[in-house]
């Protein structure tokens, strides 16, 4: 890729590796990811493109992810080793660990969910919150994926009675495929969707899709997420939180 060729000398100096093999790893409408290998080490170069009109512009996404990866966090994160602002390239060290499929194949989906929930609580607790007033309904109705979900309006009363007291720095795109697992802990990557939101937004994302993929019930996953999250960061009313998560997932799971 031309942008990597132009930055080759800078990247190799930053990594301390004189020669790197570059291979395509993945591509979406918004990003391209390349695998860099050399001297027995591996790195990923993420290039933020402007190709997807349904996503935030590339500069915003790049700035969000760079800001997060440039900070020190009390939870597992990729190691940022190089950044180039003009071509919007971030290079991170390979995250060594198991993928969620390992746990699914072993019938240990709830173990993976527990690690992700504890990671999420640690991430939410590590940044200042924004005090809010209102109800969770008023927040979730802003998102098209929930607003247009068949049956979502039936839960207006319950979500309207659930208070929204704060916005946390939410990961965004907190799906299981964006985590690796090592030593009983989760390590997350992909932070271009970071923004201040209700914590329940991330909680829902941890679970979405895993019911149909694994056969684990939504109720069991919700119980695990809330209980493990609350073990790291306080939830005032865990039973009410479980209720609203079950309601949202009952009409938005896919």
Helices and strands as residue ranges (DSSP letters): H 2-15, E 21-27, E 31-38, E 41-48, H 58-69, E 76-77, E 80-84, E 89-93, H 100-105, H 109-125, E 130-131, H 136-140, H 144-147, G 152-155, H 156-160, E 166-170, G 176-178, E 179-182, E 185-188, E 195-197, H 199-207, H 210-214, H 218-230, H 238-252
